[in-house]
């Protein structure tokens, strides 16, 4: 048996279809023509037990009685207002936002300067 046939049989034993096994084999062995594949052994059946399974007797469950409502009602709980801040908690802080200044921002000026410097450097290199 050739190495190509062994490879083909191995791919078949992995559960691939004959077409897939042939395609995989021809990737490694382009002139391969499949012969008789080695038969794949069927799994041996396991014997079933012949013993009778005993019937399960129903088990009675205890009856659970409903719990009576409590005789005394609990005192009402006061709900704090949504705007109140509990003691010891962080209070919200309002952070002032600076007004937008006229003209370009400082960041935009720096970015523009970097672009101009890059263009000047590129032109200087091209002139050399």
HURA-V201966 format. One record per residue. RES is the residue in one letter. OMEGA is omega in radians with two decimals (* if undefined). Layout:
res=RES omega=OMEGA
res=RES omega=OMEGA
//
This chain:
res=X omega=-3.08
res=X omega=3.11
res=X omega=3.13
res=X omega=3.13
res=X omega=3.09
res=X omega=3.14
res=X omega=3.14
res=X omega=-3.14
res=X omega=3.14
res=X omega=3.12
res=X omega=3.08
res=X omega=-3.10
res=X omega=3.09
res=X omega=3.08
res=X omega=3.12
res=X omega=3.08
res=X omega=-3.13
res=X omega=3.14
res=X omega=3.12
res=X omega=3.14
res=X omega=3.12
res=X omega=3.13
res=X omega=3.12
res=X omega=-3.11
res=X omega=-3.11
res=X omega=3.02
res=X omega=-3.12
res=X omega=-3.12
res=X omega=-3.00
res=X omega=-3.09
res=X omega=-3.06
res=X omega=3.01
res=X omega=-3.05
res=X omega=3.04
res=X omega=3.09
res=X omega=3.14
res=X omega=3.09
res=X omega=-3.13
res=X omega=3.12
res=X omega=-3.10
res=X omega=3.10
res=X omega=3.12
res=X omega=-3.13
res=X omega=3.13
res=X omega=3.10
res=X omega=-3.12
res=X omega=3.12
res=X omega=3.11
res=X omega=3.14
res=X omega=-3.12
res=X omega=3.11
res=X omega=3.10
res=X omega=-3.11
res=X omega=3.11
res=X omega=3.14
res=X omega=3.11
res=X omega=3.09
res=X omega=-3.14
res=X omega=3.14
res=X omega=-3.13
res=X omega=3.12
res=X omega=3.12
res=X omega=3.14
res=X omega=-3.14
res=X omega=3.09
res=X omega=3.12
res=X omega=3.12
res=X omega=3.13
res=X omega=-3.14
res=X omega=-3.10
res=X omega=-3.11
res=X omega=3.14
res=X omega=3.14
res=X omega=3.13
res=X omega=-3.13
res=X omega=3.13
res=X omega=3.14
res=X omega=3.12
res=X omega=-3.13
res=X omega=3.12
res=X omega=-3.08
res=X omega=-3.11
res=X omega=-3.11
res=X omega=3.10
res=X omega=-3.14
res=X omega=-3.12
res=X omega=3.14
res=X omega=3.13
res=X omega=3.10
res=X omega=3.11
res=X omega=3.11
res=X omega=-3.11
res=X omega=3.08
res=X omega=-3.12
res=X omega=-3.12
res=X omega=3.11
res=X omega=-3.11
res=X omega=3.11
res=X omega=3.12
res=X omega=-3.11
res=X omega=3.08
res=X omega=3.08
res=X omega=-3.09
res=X omega=3.12
res=X omega=-3.13
res=X omega=3.13
res=X omega=-3.13
res=X omega=3.11
res=X omega=-3.14
res=X omega=3.12
res=X omega=3.11
res=X omega=3.13
res=X omega=3.11
res=X omega=3.13
res=X omega=3.13
res=X omega=-3.14
res=X omega=3.12
res=X omega=3.12
res=X omega=3.12
res=X omega=3.13
res=X omega=3.12
res=X omega=3.12
res=X omega=3.11
res=X omega=3.13
res=X omega=-3.14
res=X omega=-3.13
res=X omega=-3.10
res=X omega=*
//
